[in-house]
Amino acid sequence: MSFAGTPRPRPRWYHARTDLDDFAIISYRVDAEALARHLPHGFVPMTLDFADGPGSLVSAVAFRDRDFHFRFLPQVGIDCGQINYRAYVTARGRPGVWFFGTSLDHPVVAIPQHLWGMPWRRDRIRIGADWTGRPATWRLDAGDARCEAVEMSEPPDVLDGFAGEPDWLERLTHPMDGWYRRRGGGVGVYSIWHPVMRPRYLVAESARFGVFERLGLIGADTPPHSILAQRHLPFDIHTPPRRLPK
């Protein structure tokens, strides 16, 4: 059985649209109790049964935005690098992701920072890939976020902690709801939509993510659990974010 994805919500005039190039999800296995300490009340880490015991996952999701624009202003597009730092959680019975923060390589970062109270910051981000190489390669350089990865010779039969490809596609690549801690207090929420990923599977030659290290979730030498990558992925972003009711 394959994963069919979710229906696309009808785009609204105030939503945003972008194409994501050189997209990669670099995931790490972490201790569920350590992760829970960074989550608000009512948010619970999603736990998986790994080969050596239960745990949770966090991911750095890195890509290049191409022609990010609001639908009411299509003539103003933005191209830049972006990294989202997220954990897989449930909140009020709904699965989704908790965003620790986002790095964006563009001055427009001021809009989510100040208008929507989102934990975003500006960073210099360089992302590149060679999708036609044998093997394909992917790389990220963004200060204390770095990764060099190469494509596996064959897609894996299993990913540790998951029942099969439909399971990891649904949990790792297809959470539609995201929450974050608003500047000034409270929790914000927004949603996205994209078609089902058809990822290519990479392995890290080297990787460091300072955000997760400073949170105490991984060490400097912790290897990624998995890297799922795709050359191009269209995205709908259901802006603006809203406050989560108490």
N, C-alpha and C positions, 0 to 999 in steps of 0.2 A: 504494500500500500504506500502511495506517495503522499507527500504533504501538499494540500491544495491551496494553502494560504487563506486569506480572509477577503471578503468583498470590499471593494473600494468605496469608501464614503463619497458622496457627491461633493466635488470640489466647490468651495464657496469663493466669493470674490475677495474675501479678506484672508484667505489661506496663502501659503507660500509654496513655491515649487522650485526644485533644484535637480540637477543631475550630479550624481556622485561618481567620480572617477578614481581608479586605483584604491578601491574600497577594501578594508581589511578589518576583521574582528580578531583581536589578539586576546585570548582568554587565559585566566589564571585560576587554578584551584586555590581556595582559601578556607580557613577555619570559619565555620558558620557562627560560632559564638563571638569570635573577633569581629566579624562583619556586623553582627547584630548590634554591637556597641556603637556603631556609627549611624544607625537608623532611628528615625523617630518612632514614637509609640504607635502601634498598629501596623508597622511594617515588619515583615518577617522574611529572613533570607530563604530563598528557594534551595532546598537541600537535595543532593543527589547521592546515590550509593556508588561510590568509586570502588575500585578493586581492593583498596586497603582500608575502606571505611567511609563514613558519610562526610560530606563537605559541601561547600557552595562555590559559586563562580563569580568572578568579576571580569570585565573586559575593557580594554582600550579600543575604541572604534575610530579608526583614522581614515581620512579620505580627502580628496580635493573637490570642493564645491565648484561646479561649473554652471554659470548663469543662474545663481540663486536670485529669485525675485518674488515679490508679492504679486499676486494675480491682478491686482488693480493698478500695478505699475510695471508692466512687462518690459518696458524699454530701459529700465534700470536694473541690470544684472550684475552680480558679484561673483568673482572667481577668487578662491583662496583655499588654504589648507585648514583642516579642522580636526580636532581630537575630542571625542566624548569619553568620559570615564564613568562607567556604570556598573551596577550590581543587579543581579537577577533576584527579584523579590515578589512577594504577594502583599497586597494591601486591600483590606476589606473584601477579601475573597477573590480579588482580581490579580492575575499575573501581570507583571510588567518589569520595568527597570527603575532603579534609583540612581539618579545622576549626582555623582560627587562634584562634578564640574566639567567645564568645556574650555578648551583653548581654541582661539580663532585668530587667524593671521590677516586681520583686516580692521580698520577703524570702526566699522559698523558694529563691532562688539559692544559699543556704548549703548545700543538700543536694548538688547536683552539685559545688559547690566543694570541700567538705570530706569528703563521703562517697565520692565517685567520682573526686576529683582532677581535675575538668574545668576548663578555662580559661574560666570564666564570671565575669562581673562584673555588679554592679547599676548600671543607668543609668535615667534618666527617659526614656521613649520615648513619643512621640505619633505615632500613625498614623491616617490618615483617608482616605476615598475617597468620591467621588460616582459611583456606577456607572450612574446613570440620566441623567447629564448628556450633552450633545452638544457637545464630546466628553466622555467620562468622564475624571475626574481622580483622581490618587493622590498622597499627600504623606506625608513622614516628617520628623520633627524630633526628634533625639536627641543633643544636644550637637554633636560634630564629625561626626555622620552626618546628612546632610540630603538630601532629594530632593523635587523637584516634577516631576510627569510628567503627560502628557496622552495619551489614546488616539489611535493612528494612524487615519486615515480609512479605511484598508483594511489587512487583515493582509498582511504581507510575503510575497512569493513565495519569497524566500530570506533567510537570515541568513548573513552573511559567515563562511565557514569550514565551513559545514554543507552536506550533500548535499540536504537537503530537510526538510520538517516532521517526518517520523518520526525523522530523525537528531537534530535539536535537541531534540525532546521526550524522546528516550531519554537523551541525554547531559546536558542542562541541567536537566531537571525530574524525572528518575527514577533518580538514583543511590540505591541502597538501603543501602549500607554507608558508614560514616563513621569516621574515625580522628582522634585528637587526642593531643597530648603531655600526659601525666599530670603533675600537680604532684608533685614528688619523683622523677620519672624514669620512663622507660618510655612505652609507647604504649597507649592505650585504644582500644576499638572497640565500636561498637554499630550497630544497624540499625533501619530504619523501613519502613513501608509506607503507601502512599496510592494511590488510584485514579489513572488517567491524567489529567493536567491537560488542560483545555480552555482554554488561556490567551487572554487579550486582550493585544494588543501596544501598548505605550506607548513614548513617546519622552521623554527628560528635557529639561525646560526649564532645570533647574539640578540639580547633584548634587555632593556631596563626601562622601568616606568616609575619615576620618582613619586608621582601622586600616590600610587599604591604602597610604595615603600614607606612614605611618611605616615600613612594611615596604619602602618604596622601589619599590613595584610600579606605582604611578600617580602622576601629578602633580595639583596642585590644579585644573588646568583640563582634565584628561583626561575626555572624554565617555564615557558608558557604551556598550558594544557593543550591548546590547539590554536591554529590560525586558519580562518576561513576568509577567502579573498575573492573579489570579483572585479573585473575590469571596469564595468559600468553598471550603475543602478539608479533608476529614476525614483524620486522621492516626493511625496506630498507632506507638507508640514501644516498641521491644523492650528495655525496662529489665530489670535493671540493665546498665550497660556492663561490659565485662570487659577484662582485660589481654590484649594481643596477645602470644602466645608468641614468644620470641626464636628 
